[in-house]
Amino acid sequence: MVNLDGVVKEPSIRGGRAVLRGTSTEVARVIFYINSGFSNKDILERFPRLDQEHLQKARFYYSNNKK
């Protein structure tokens, strides 16, 4: 398992794709909504297990791991 400050990549969780710790929500899915223009409030309503900190961690992870 790789822990990247609130983001976990483990083969047994979502096939090893980056997910937010404590959830099964993929970073890529959150970034899709952010890049599509959804507000933080909209995203948090769609994903009730997430909080503002999760969104910050998703942005940080994405900005440092773009391919």
N, CA and C atoms as an extended XYZ file, in Angstrom:
201
Properties=species:S:1:pos:R:3:atomname:S:1:resname:S:1:resid:I:1 pbc="F F F"
N         0.854       -1.190        0.000 N   MET     1
C         0.000        0.000        0.000 CA  MET     1
C         0.891        1.241        0.000 C   MET     1
N         0.505        2.224       -0.773 N   VAL     2
C         1.207        3.499       -0.822 CA  VAL     2
C         0.292        4.553       -0.222 C   VAL     2
N         0.804        5.309        0.766 N   ASN     3
C         0.034        6.380        1.394 CA  ASN     3
C         0.659        7.703        0.985 C   ASN     3
N        -0.078        8.511        0.280 N   LEU     4
C         0.423        9.791       -0.202 CA  LEU     4
C        -0.382       10.918        0.418 C   LEU     4
N        -0.216       11.121        1.720 N   ASP     5
C        -0.885       12.197        2.438 CA  ASP     5
C        -2.388       12.220        2.208 C   ASP     5
N        -3.048       11.184        2.660 N   GLY     6
C        -4.503       11.133        2.563 CA  GLY     6
C        -5.022       10.431        1.328 C   GLY     6
N        -4.110       10.027        0.452 N   VAL     7
C        -4.482        9.289       -0.744 CA  VAL     7
C        -3.833        7.917       -0.651 C   VAL     7
N        -4.614        6.887       -0.924 N   VAL     8
C        -4.133        5.513       -0.798 CA  VAL     8
C        -4.191        4.829       -2.157 C   VAL     8
N        -3.135        4.072       -2.450 N   LYS     9
C        -3.114        3.233       -3.654 CA  LYS     9
C        -2.795        1.825       -3.189 C   LYS     9
N        -3.798        0.982       -3.226 N   GLU    10
C        -3.647       -0.398       -2.773 CA  GLU    10
C        -4.336       -1.309       -3.795 C   GLU    10
N        -3.666       -2.365       -4.229 N   PRO    11
C        -4.234       -3.230       -5.261 CA  PRO    11
C        -5.637       -3.758       -4.935 C   PRO    11
N        -5.928       -3.971       -3.667 N   SER    12
C        -7.229       -4.533       -3.298 CA  SER    12
C        -8.348       -3.487       -3.249 C   SER    12
N        -8.004       -2.209       -3.411 N   ILE    13
C        -9.007       -1.142       -3.389 CA  ILE    13
C        -9.027       -0.476       -4.761 C   ILE    13
N       -10.136       -0.603       -5.458 N   ARG    14
C       -10.330        0.019       -6.771 CA  ARG    14
C        -9.187       -0.293       -7.737 C   ARG    14
N        -8.668       -1.520       -7.648 N   GLY    15
C        -7.637       -1.955       -8.587 CA  GLY    15
C        -6.331       -1.186       -8.491 C   GLY    15
N        -6.074       -0.582       -7.343 N   GLY    16
C        -4.832        0.150       -7.159 CA  GLY    16
C        -4.880        1.601       -7.591 C   GLY    16
N        -6.044        2.053       -8.042 N   ARG    17
C        -6.176        3.463       -8.400 CA  ARG    17
C        -6.175        4.310       -7.124 C   ARG    17
N        -5.779        5.538       -7.236 N   ALA    18
C        -5.700        6.440       -6.087 CA  ALA    18
C        -7.092        6.746       -5.548 C   ALA    18
N        -7.290        6.468       -4.258 N   VAL    19
C        -8.551        6.788       -3.584 CA  VAL    19
C        -8.262        7.641       -2.360 C   VAL    19
N        -9.263        8.374       -1.927 N   LEU    20
C        -9.134        9.195       -0.737 CA  LEU    20
C        -9.259        8.319        0.502 C   LEU    20
N        -8.327        8.471        1.419 N   ARG    21
C        -8.275        7.649        2.628 CA  ARG    21
C        -9.608        7.650        3.355 C   ARG    21
N       -10.028        6.468        3.776 N   GLY    22
C       -11.267        6.322        4.525 CA  GLY    22
C       -12.504        6.246        3.654 C   GLY    22
N       -12.299        6.283        2.332 N   THR    23
C       -13.419        6.206        1.393 CA  THR    23
C       -13.014        5.248        0.273 C   THR    23
N       -13.924        4.991       -0.621 N   SER    24
C       -13.575        4.253       -1.834 CA  SER    24
C       -13.708        5.184       -3.041 C   SER    24
N       -13.672        6.483       -2.776 N   THR    25
C       -13.820        7.492       -3.824 CA  THR    25
C       -12.483        7.748       -4.502 C   THR    25
N       -12.469        7.550       -5.808 N   GLU    26
C       -11.243        7.746       -6.568 CA  GLU    26
C       -10.929        9.231       -6.742 C   GLU    26
N        -9.647        9.550       -6.620 N   VAL    27
C        -9.196       10.927       -6.843 CA  VAL    27
C        -9.619       11.389       -8.236 C   VAL    27
N        -9.470       10.537       -9.231 N   ALA    28
C        -9.810       10.913      -10.605 CA  ALA    28
C       -11.274       11.323      -10.735 C   ALA    28
N       -12.135       10.675       -9.985 N   ARG    29
C       -13.569       11.004      -10.052 CA  ARG    29
C       -13.821       12.398       -9.472 C   ARG    29
N       -13.178       12.694       -8.346 N   VAL    30
C       -13.322       14.023       -7.737 CA  VAL    30
C       -12.769       15.088       -8.682 C   VAL    30
N       -11.609       14.832       -9.260 N   ILE    31
C       -11.001       15.793      -10.178 CA  ILE    31
C       -11.882       16.002      -11.406 C   ILE    31
N       -12.517       14.959      -11.881 N   PHE    32
C       -13.450       15.105      -13.008 CA  PHE    32
C       -14.523       16.142      -12.676 C   PHE    32
N       -15.113       16.029      -11.492 N   TYR    33
C       -16.161       16.980      -11.102 CA  TYR    33
C       -15.596       18.392      -10.939 C   TYR    33
N       -14.426       18.506      -10.351 N   ILE    34
C       -13.799       19.821      -10.192 CA  ILE    34
C       -13.558       20.444      -11.566 C   ILE    34
N       -12.960       19.685      -12.465 N   ASN    35
C       -12.647       20.200      -13.800 CA  ASN    35
C       -13.896       20.461      -14.638 C   ASN    35
N       -15.009       19.844      -14.269 N   SER    36
C       -16.280       20.060      -14.973 CA  SER    36
C       -17.023       21.284      -14.452 C   SER    36
N       -16.439       21.962      -13.457 N   GLY    37
C       -17.029       23.201      -12.977 CA  GLY    37
C       -17.946       23.071      -11.774 C   GLY    37
N       -18.029       21.873      -11.189 N   PHE    38
C       -18.855       21.701       -9.996 CA  PHE    38
C       -18.213       22.437       -8.824 C   PHE    38
N       -19.021       23.053       -7.996 N   SER    39
C       -18.499       23.723       -6.799 CA  SER    39
C       -18.173       22.675       -5.735 C   SER    39
N       -17.382       23.087       -4.760 N   ASN    40
C       -17.088       22.181       -3.641 CA  ASN    40
C       -18.377       21.707       -2.987 C   ASN    40
N       -19.315       22.619       -2.825 N   LYS    41
C       -20.591       22.267       -2.198 CA  LYS    41
C       -21.303       21.180       -3.000 C   LYS    41
N       -21.344       21.331       -4.322 N   ASP    42
C       -21.981       20.328       -5.185 CA  ASP    42
C       -21.303       18.966       -5.051 C   ASP    42
N       -19.983       18.974       -5.040 N   ILE    43
C       -19.237       17.717       -4.938 CA  ILE    43
C       -19.502       17.048       -3.591 C   ILE    43
N       -19.488       17.833       -2.525 N   LEU    44
C       -19.724       17.272       -1.195 CA  LEU    44
C       -21.144       16.737       -1.053 C   LEU    44
N       -22.088       17.329       -1.759 N   GLU    45
C       -23.457       16.802       -1.743 CA  GLU    45
C       -23.531       15.473       -2.495 C   GLU    45
N       -22.771       15.331       -3.562 N   ARG    46
C       -22.762       14.081       -4.335 CA  ARG    46
C       -22.014       12.965       -3.614 C   ARG    46
N       -21.035       13.345       -2.817 N   PHE    47
C       -20.206       12.372       -2.098 CA  PHE    47
C       -20.239       12.703       -0.607 C   PHE    47
N       -21.277       12.295        0.088 N   PRO    48
C       -21.467       12.704        1.485 CA  PRO    48
C       -20.372       12.224        2.451 C   PRO    48
N       -19.585       11.239        2.061 N   ARG    49
C       -18.498       10.771        2.944 CA  ARG    49
C       -17.266       11.672        2.858 C   ARG    49
N       -17.252       12.585        1.900 N   LEU    50
C       -16.109       13.482        1.733 CA  LEU    50
C       -16.314       14.776        2.505 C   LEU    50
N       -15.194       15.436        2.801 N   ASP    51
C       -15.237       16.768        3.401 CA  ASP    51
C       -14.248       17.664        2.651 C   ASP    51
N       -14.149       18.916        3.077 N   GLN    52
C       -13.276       19.879        2.398 CA  GLN    52
C       -11.830       19.384        2.337 C   GLN    52
N       -11.391       18.755        3.398 N   GLU    53
C       -10.013       18.259        3.438 CA  GLU    53
C        -9.770       17.210        2.349 C   GLU    53
N       -10.745       16.349        2.124 N   HIS    54
C       -10.620       15.360        1.054 CA  HIS    54
C       -10.433       16.053       -0.301 C   HIS    54
N       -11.196       17.114       -0.540 N   LEU    55
C       -11.087       17.822       -1.811 CA  LEU    55
C        -9.709       18.456       -1.972 C   LEU    55
N        -9.181       19.012       -0.886 N   GLN    56
C        -7.837       19.597       -0.929 CA  GLN    56
C        -6.788       18.527       -1.229 C   GLN    56
N        -6.928       17.374       -0.586 N   LYS    57
C        -5.971       16.291       -0.803 CA  LYS    57
C        -6.055       15.758       -2.234 C   LYS    57
N        -7.261       15.689       -2.785 N   ALA    58
C        -7.419       15.247       -4.169 CA  ALA    58
C        -6.729       16.221       -5.121 C   ALA    58
N        -6.929       17.507       -4.891 N   ARG    59
C        -6.277       18.520       -5.736 CA  ARG    59
C        -4.759       18.434       -5.614 C   ARG    59
N        -4.260       18.309       -4.396 N   PHE    60
C        -2.822       18.230       -4.173 CA  PHE    60
C        -2.241       16.997       -4.862 C   PHE    60
N        -2.877       15.863       -4.670 N   TYR    61
C        -2.399       14.640       -5.283 CA  TYR    61
C        -2.380       14.775       -6.807 C   TYR    61
N        -3.479       15.269       -7.361 N   TYR    62
C        -3.595       15.396       -8.815 CA  TYR    62
C        -2.528       16.349       -9.368 C   TYR    62
N        -2.341       17.471       -8.698 N   SER    63
C        -1.374       18.455       -9.207 CA  SER    63
C         0.053       17.935       -9.164 C   SER    63
N         0.316       16.981       -8.296 N   ASN    64
C         1.670       16.428       -8.173 CA  ASN    64
C         1.846       15.079       -8.874 C   ASN    64
N         0.774       14.561       -9.481 N   ASN    65
C         0.857       13.236      -10.105 CA  ASN    65
C         0.172       13.179      -11.465 C   ASN    65
N         0.091       14.297      -12.158 N   LYS    66
C        -0.509       14.305      -13.495 CA  LYS    66
C         0.323       13.447      -14.423 C   LYS    66
N        -0.365       12.773      -15.323 N   LYS    67
C         0.360       11.958      -16.310 CA  LYS    67
C         0.149       12.504      -17.686 C   LYS    67
